[in-house]
Amino acid sequence: MTNQKGASGIGYILSICLVAALGGILFGYDTAVISGAIDSITTYFDLSSTMKGWAVSSVVIGSIVGALGAGYLANILGRRMTMMTAAALFLVSALGSALAPAFWFYIILRLVGGVAVGIASVVSPMYMGELAPQHWRGRTLSMFQQSLVVGQTIVFFVNYFIARDVAQTWLDNYGWRWMLGSEAIPAVLFAALLLLVPESPRWCIMHGQQDRARRILARFTPQKDIEPMVEEVRNSLDEGRSSGRRAMNRQLRQEKRGSRSALKKPVMMGIALVGIFLSAAQQFSGINVVMYYAPTVLSSVTDSTGSALLQTGYIGLIFIVGNLAGMFLIDRVGRVTLLTIGSLACVLSMAVLGTVFWFDVQGYTAMIAIMVYVTGYAISWGCCSWALLSEIFPNAIRESGMALAMGAQWTAGFIVAQTFPMMRGSEWLNDVFNGAFPFWLFGAITLVSLFIVWRFVPETKGVPLESMETLMSEKFRQGRVNNFSQYREGDAQTARA
């Protein structure tokens, strides 16, 4: 890695973010590996429909715990050490679940993996957002979503090659163990590369380590910009803890890292609620149905399990392409515009997918509908929600805000993962809707979520992180859609005044 400034400085930041993005690869790998293994696990442990849902959704319960505790760990241990903790948990979960002698043991180790997923989902994008320059922030933060999708796609093909040309009996007894255990390789790589990256300079400033922050910033920041950046972060922390009155400001500064007190401010609570909504809506759009159950869904309209696994791999490749398009467009078009375009594509494709099951259409129509869905999702809720979640929280509530948002995301993810096989297995729903109900339901929820975005989520393109509180306050006051795309760094000082 180079210590030069300018283009080399950007390269240095991007290389650091690529390491942090490995947390996203493990996130995607851990959550999607079950897609190829679930049917064999169901057979091996003789699971009911409800227990099958639990075999999938248990990782989400662990993710809720990990997400809710990640902010505390990131504040106490630092961003880098917390990511290393996640890497260790990924490794334990991969090896332990692969060797599980009983279902209860498998569940415990999947819960451990979920804790690692929850930690990575909070801390990796937080770390990346704190290092990325604002004009690159959307694309840099989209790297996390891209890494998540890459992890999912890699494991789709890993599952396919493990299952290819083998007897179903071997797959049911041993193949799923190889699928789960393969995660150990990226977990070890993540832990090793984390030894090469620095701590977040913003975390250093928040903990009174200004000299350490200056040394880190000096690796990729021109000397003349270091002191203004340090002072800007310190000022934003003071403002986040302020109630607008001097006496209260002094009282809050005496409190230990006052993120909880800052959350009591109405605007901070509003920002937290927006973050919670964005996280939950990302899951209620139905993405986990694709990531966890795509082979199960496709096997009912294709000729074999192997064909369904291969088609799932193709869907993962389309997801990568869609996410690359989102990364290219997010800092040009803006977050809200991409959310609008992608959400409408998701609604349309879910409507078509439901119709496929309603009329029992065989062939590639279902796969095409899912490909349209993942493309729309990738450029909208995939790219944009991760970017927004890493942007909208002011420094004073960054850890607690991200933790609450990720807790909401994984709660919503658990609901989707647990209820989908139950809806698919419901005789009443199948009699009435012929398997179409869950897909139409997710499409309707996505449409409602889009209306909420229009009303409460501002455009954050080009807005400095230290000015997000002012921007969100303005949006809440207006209560309607506005174009903030002309907001620039030069407005930050005026906004704070």
C-alpha positions in Angstrom: 0.0 0.0 0.0 1.2 3.5 -0.8 1.3 6.6 1.4 1.2 9.0 -1.5 -1.7 11.5 -1.8 -4.1 12.3 -4.7 -4.9 9.3 -6.9 -2.7 7.1 -4.8 -4.6 8.2 -1.7 -7.8 7.2 -3.3 -6.3 3.9 -4.3 -5.1 3.4 -0.7 -8.7 4.0 0.7 -10.2 1.7 -1.9 -7.8 -1.1 -1.0 -8.7 -0.7 2.7 -12.4 -0.7 1.7 -11.9 -3.9 -0.3 -10.6 -5.6 2.8 -13.5 -4.4 4.8 -15.8 -5.6 2.0 -14.6 -9.2 2.6 -17.0 -8.9 5.6 -19.7 -8.5 3.0 -18.5 -11.5 1.1 -18.7 -13.6 4.3 -22.1 -12.0 5.0 -23.4 -13.1 1.6 -21.6 -16.5 1.7 -23.0 -17.4 5.1 -26.6 -16.4 4.4 -26.8 -17.9 0.9 -24.9 -21.2 1.5 -28.1 -22.6 3.0 -29.9 -22.3 -0.4 -28.2 -25.3 -1.8 -28.0 -27.3 1.5 -31.5 -26.8 2.9 -33.3 -29.6 1.1 -30.6 -32.1 2.1 -30.6 -30.9 5.7 -34.3 -31.3 5.7 -34.0 -34.9 4.6 -31.0 -35.7 6.9 -32.7 -34.4 10.1 -36.3 -35.2 8.9 -37.6 -31.7 9.4 -41.2 -30.4 9.2 -42.0 -27.2 7.2 -41.8 -25.1 10.3 -38.4 -26.7 11.3 -37.2 -26.2 7.8 -37.9 -22.5 8.1 -36.0 -22.5 11.5 -33.0 -24.3 9.9 -32.8 -21.3 7.5 -33.9 -18.4 9.7 -31.8 -19.4 12.8 -28.9 -17.5 11.2 -31.1 -14.4 11.1 -31.8 -14.6 14.9 -28.1 -14.7 15.5 -27.8 -11.7 13.1 -30.2 -9.7 15.2 -28.1 -10.3 18.3 -24.9 -9.5 16.4 -26.3 -6.3 14.9 -27.7 -5.0 18.2 -24.3 -5.6 19.9 -22.2 -4.5 17.0 -22.4 -0.8 17.8 -21.3 -1.3 21.4 -18.4 -3.5 20.3 -17.4 -1.1 17.5 -17.4 1.8 20.0 -15.4 -0.1 22.7 -13.0 -2.3 20.6 -12.8 -0.1 17.5 -13.9 -0.9 14.0 -11.0 -3.2 13.0 -10.9 -5.4 16.1 -14.7 -5.8 15.9 -14.4 -7.0 12.3 -11.7 -9.5 13.4 -14.1 -10.8 16.0 -16.7 -11.4 13.3 -14.1 -13.3 11.2 -13.3 -15.6 14.1 -17.1 -16.3 14.6 -17.5 -17.0 10.9 -14.7 -19.6 11.1 -16.2 -21.3 14.2 -19.6 -21.4 12.6 -18.4 -22.8 9.3 -16.5 -25.7 10.8 -19.0 -26.4 13.6 -22.1 -26.5 11.5 -20.4 -28.7 8.9 -19.6 -31.3 11.6 -23.0 -31.0 13.4 -24.0 -34.5 14.8 -27.5 -33.4 15.6 -30.0 -30.7 14.6 -29.7 -28.7 17.9 -25.9 -28.5 17.4 -26.4 -27.3 13.9 -28.8 -24.6 15.1 -26.3 -23.4 17.8 -23.5 -23.0 15.3 -25.7 -21.3 12.7 -26.7 -18.9 15.5 -23.0 -18.2 16.0 -22.6 -17.5 12.2 -25.6 -15.2 12.4 -23.9 -13.2 15.2 -20.9 -12.8 12.8 -23.2 -11.7 10.0 -24.9 -9.1 12.2 -21.6 -7.7 13.3 -20.3 -7.5 9.7 -23.5 -6.0 8.4 -23.0 -3.0 10.9 -19.3 -2.5 11.2 -18.0 -3.1 7.6 -20.1 -0.5 5.9 -19.7 1.8 8.9 -15.9 1.5 8.6 -16.0 2.1 4.8 -18.3 5.1 5.2 -16.0 6.7 7.7 -13.0 6.4 5.4 -14.5 7.2 2.0 -14.3 10.7 0.6 -17.8 12.2 0.1 -17.6 12.3 -3.8 -16.7 8.6 -3.8 -18.9 7.6 -0.9 -21.8 6.1 -2.8 -19.6 4.0 -5.0 -17.4 3.0 -2.1 -20.3 2.0 0.1 -21.8 0.1 -2.8 -18.7 -2.1 -2.7 -20.2 -3.6 0.5 -23.4 -4.6 -1.4 -21.3 -5.8 -4.3 -19.2 -7.9 -2.0 -22.3 -9.4 -0.4 -23.6 -10.4 -3.8 -20.2 -11.8 -4.9 -20.2 -13.9 -1.8 -23.7 -15.2 -2.5 -22.9 -15.9 -6.2 -19.6 -17.7 -5.3 -21.5 -20.0 -2.9 -24.2 -20.6 -5.5 -21.6 -22.1 -7.8 -19.8 -23.8 -4.9 -23.0 -25.5 -4.1 -23.6 -26.5 -7.7 -20.2 -28.0 -8.2 -20.5 -30.0 -4.9 -23.9 -31.3 -6.0 -23.0 -32.0 -9.6 -22.8 -35.6 -10.7 -23.2 -37.1 -7.3 -25.9 -39.4 -5.9 -28.7 -37.8 -3.9 -27.9 -40.1 -1.0 -24.3 -38.7 -0.8 -25.7 -35.2 -1.0 -28.2 -35.8 1.8 -25.5 -37.3 4.1 -22.3 -35.4 3.3 -22.7 -32.8 0.5 -24.4 -30.2 2.7 -21.6 -30.5 5.2 -19.0 -29.6 2.5 -21.2 -26.7 1.5 -21.3 -25.3 5.0 -17.7 -26.0 5.8 -16.4 -24.3 2.6 -17.0 -20.9 4.3 -13.9 -21.4 6.4 -11.6 -20.4 3.5 -12.9 -16.8 3.1 -13.1 -16.4 6.9 -9.4 -17.1 7.3 -8.6 -14.7 4.5 -10.7 -11.9 6.0 -8.9 -12.3 9.4 -5.5 -12.2 7.8 -6.1 -9.1 5.6 -7.6 -7.2 8.5 -4.1 -7.2 10.1 -3.0 -4.8 7.2 -5.6 -2.1 7.6 -5.7 0.9 10.0 -8.4 1.9 12.5 -11.0 4.4 11.5 -9.7 7.9 12.1 -13.2 9.0 13.1 -13.3 6.4 15.8 -9.8 7.6 17.0 -11.1 11.2 17.3 -14.2 10.1 19.1 -12.0 8.4 21.7 -9.6 11.3 22.1 -6.8 9.8 20.0 -6.3 12.8 17.8 -2.6 12.1 17.1 -3.4 8.6 16.0 -6.1 9.9 13.7 -3.7 12.4 12.2 -1.2 9.7 11.5 -3.8 7.6 9.8 -5.2 10.5 7.8 -1.7 11.4 6.7 -1.5 8.2 4.7 -4.2 9.4 2.2 -5.0 13.1 2.9 -3.1 16.2 1.9 -1.5 17.8 5.0 -3.5 21.0 4.7 -6.8 19.1 5.0 -6.0 17.0 8.1 -6.6 19.6 10.8 -9.9 20.8 9.3 -11.1 17.2 9.0 -10.2 16.5 12.7 -11.9 19.7 13.8 -15.0 19.0 11.7 -15.5 15.6 13.3 -15.0 17.0 16.8 -17.5 19.8 16.1 -20.1 17.3 14.7 -19.8 15.2 17.9 -20.4 18.3 20.0 -23.4 19.3 17.9 -24.9 15.8 18.0 -24.8 15.9 21.8 -26.2 19.4 22.0 -29.8 20.3 22.7 -29.3 23.9 21.6 -28.7 25.3 25.1 -25.4 25.9 26.7 -26.2 24.3 30.0 -27.6 21.2 28.4 -24.5 21.1 26.1 -22.2 21.1 29.1 -24.2 18.4 30.8 -24.2 16.1 27.7 -20.5 16.5 27.1 -20.0 15.1 30.6 -21.9 12.0 29.8 -19.9 8.9 28.6 -20.0 9.0 24.8 -23.5 10.4 24.7 -25.1 8.5 21.8 -28.0 7.4 23.9 -28.6 11.0 25.1 -28.3 12.2 21.5 -31.0 9.7 20.4 -33.5 11.6 22.7 -33.4 14.6 20.4 -36.5 14.5 18.2 -34.5 14.8 14.9 -32.1 12.1 16.0 -35.0 9.8 16.8 -36.5 10.6 13.4 -33.3 9.7 11.7 -33.1 6.5 13.6 -36.7 5.6 12.5 -35.8 6.3 8.9 -32.8 4.0 9.2 -35.0 1.3 10.8 -37.5 1.6 8.0 -34.8 1.4 5.2 -33.3 -1.7 6.8 -36.6 -3.5 7.3 -38.0 -2.6 3.9 -34.8 -4.0 2.3 -35.8 -7.4 3.6 -39.6 -7.2 3.2 -39.0 -6.7 -0.5 -38.5 -10.4 -0.6 -34.8 -10.7 -1.3 -34.3 -13.5 1.2 -36.8 -15.7 -0.8 -34.4 -15.5 -3.7 -31.2 -15.8 -1.7 -32.3 -18.7 0.6 -35.0 -20.5 -1.4 -34.2 -19.9 -5.1 -33.3 -23.6 -5.8 -36.5 -24.7 -3.9 -38.6 -22.2 -5.9 -37.0 -23.0 -9.3 -37.1 -26.8 -8.7 -40.9 -26.7 -8.9 -40.7 -25.2 -12.4 -37.5 -26.9 -13.7 -36.6 -30.5 -14.4 -34.1 -31.2 -11.7 -32.3 -30.0 -8.5 -29.1 -29.6 -10.4 -30.7 -27.4 -13.0 -32.2 -25.3 -10.3 -28.8 -24.8 -8.6 -27.2 -23.9 -11.9 -30.0 -21.3 -12.6 -29.5 -19.9 -9.2 -25.8 -19.3 -10.0 -26.9 -17.5 -13.2 -29.2 -15.3 -11.1 -26.2 -14.5 -8.8 -24.2 -13.3 -11.9 -27.1 -11.1 -13.0 -27.1 -9.7 -9.4 -23.5 -8.8 -9.7 -24.1 -7.0 -13.0 -27.1 -5.1 -11.6 -25.0 -4.1 -8.6 -22.2 -2.8 -10.8 -24.8 -0.7 -12.6 -25.9 0.6 -9.3 -22.4 1.4 -8.3 -21.9 3.3 -11.6 -25.1 5.3 -11.3 -25.5 6.0 -7.5 -23.3 9.1 -7.4 -24.6 10.3 -10.8 -28.3 9.7 -10.6 -28.8 9.8 -6.8 -30.2 7.4 -4.2 -33.9 8.2 -4.4 -34.1 8.0 -8.2 -32.5 4.6 -8.2 -34.7 3.4 -5.4 -37.7 4.5 -7.5 -36.6 2.7 -10.7 -35.5 -0.4 -9.0 -38.5 -0.7 -6.7 -40.9 -0.6 -9.7 -38.9 -3.3 -11.4 -39.2 -5.4 -8.2 -42.9 -4.9 -8.0 -43.4 -5.9 -11.7 -41.2 -9.0 -11.5 -42.9 -10.2 -8.3 -46.3 -9.8 -10.0 -45.0 -11.9 -12.9 -43.5 -14.5 -10.6 -46.7 -14.9 -8.7 -48.6 -15.3 -12.0 -46.2 -18.1 -13.1 -47.3 -20.1 -10.1 -50.9 -19.0 -10.4 -51.1 -20.5 -13.9 -48.4 -23.2 -13.2 -46.2 -22.0 -16.1 -43.2 -24.3 -16.8 -39.8 -23.3 -18.4 -37.6 -20.2 -17.9 -40.3 -17.6 -17.2 -39.7 -17.9 -13.4 -36.0 -17.5 -13.8 -36.3 -14.5 -16.1 -38.7 -12.9 -13.6 -36.2 -13.5 -10.7 -33.4 -12.0 -12.8 -35.4 -8.9 -13.4 -36.2 -8.8 -9.7 -32.5 -9.1 -8.6 -31.5 -6.4 -11.1 -34.1 -4.0 -9.8 -33.2 -4.9 -6.2 -29.5 -4.5 -6.8 -29.7 -1.0 -8.2 -32.2 0.1 -5.5 -32.5 -1.5 -2.1 -29.2 -3.3 -2.6 -26.9 -0.4 -3.4 -28.9 2.6 -2.1 -30.1 1.3 1.3 -26.6 0.4 2.3 -25.3 3.8 1.2 -28.1 5.6 3.0 -27.6 3.7 6.2 -23.9 4.5 6.2 -24.6 8.2 5.5 -27.7 9.4 7.4 -26.6 8.8 11.0 -24.7 11.7 12.5 -21.5 10.9 14.3 -23.1 11.2 17.8 -25.5 8.3 17.1 -23.6 6.4 14.4 -23.0 3.2 16.3 -26.4 3.0 18.1 -28.3 4.1 14.9 -26.6 1.4 12.7 -27.2 -1.2 15.4 -30.9 -0.4 15.6 -31.2 -0.4 11.8 -29.4 -3.7 11.4 -31.5 -5.2 14.3 -34.6 -4.2 12.4 -33.2 -5.6 9.2 -32.5 -9.0 10.6 -35.8 -9.1 12.4 -37.6 -8.5 9.1 -35.2 -11.1 7.5 -36.2 -13.6 10.1 -39.9 -13.0 9.5 -39.4 -13.5 5.7 -37.2 -16.6 6.0 -39.4 -18.3 8.6 -42.8 -17.6 7.1 -42.0 -18.2 3.4 -41.9 -22.1 3.6 -44.9 -21.9 5.9 -46.8 -19.9 3.3 -45.6 -22.2 0.5 -46.7 -25.2 2.6 -50.1 -23.8 3.6 -52.9 -25.9 2.0 -55.4 -23.0 2.3 -53.1 -20.5 0.6 -52.2 -23.0 -2.1 -55.9 -23.8 -2.8 -56.7 -20.1 -3.1 -53.6 -18.7 -4.8 -51.8 -21.8 -6.2 -48.5 -20.7 -4.7 -48.6 -17.1 -5.9 -49.5 -15.4 -2.6 -46.0 -14.8 -1.1 -44.7 -13.2 -4.3 -47.7 -10.9 -4.7 -47.4 -10.0 -1.0 -43.7 -9.0 -1.3 -44.5 -6.9 -4.4 -47.2 -5.0 -2.6 -44.9 -4.3 0.4 -42.2 -3.0 -1.9 -44.7 -0.6 -3.5 -45.8 0.7 -0.1 -42.2 1.1 0.9 -41.5 3.2 -2.2 -44.2 5.7 -1.2 -42.6 6.0 2.3 -39.2 6.7 0.6 -40.7 9.5 -1.4 -42.1 11.2 1.7 -39.4 10.8 4.3 -36.0 10.1 2.6 -34.0 13.0 1.2 -31.4 12.8 -1.6 -28.0 12.5 0.1 -25.8 12.6 -3.0 -22.9 15.0 -2.4 -23.9 15.8 1.2 -21.0 15.8 3.8 -21.5 13.3 6.6 -21.2 16.0 9.2 -24.2 17.8 7.6 -26.7 14.9 7.5 -28.5 16.0 10.7 -29.4 19.4 9.1 -30.5 17.7 5.8 -32.7 15.2 7.6 -34.2 18.0 9.8 -35.1 19.9 6.6 -36.8 16.8 5.1 -38.8 16.2 8.2 -40.0 19.8 8.3 -41.1 19.8 4.7 -42.6 16.3 4.8 -42.5 16.1 1.0 -40.1 15.1 -1.8 -37.4 17.7 -2.6 -34.4 17.6 -4.8 -31.3 18.0 -2.6 -28.9 17.0 -5.4 -27.5 20.5 -5.5 -26.4 20.4 -1.9 -22.7 20.6 -1.8 -19.8 20.5 0.7 -19.7 24.3 0.7 -23.2 24.4 2.2 -22.0 22.5 5.2 -20.8 25.5 7.2 -24.0 27.4 6.5 -26.2 24.4 7.4 -24.5 24.0 10.7 -24.9 27.7 11.5 
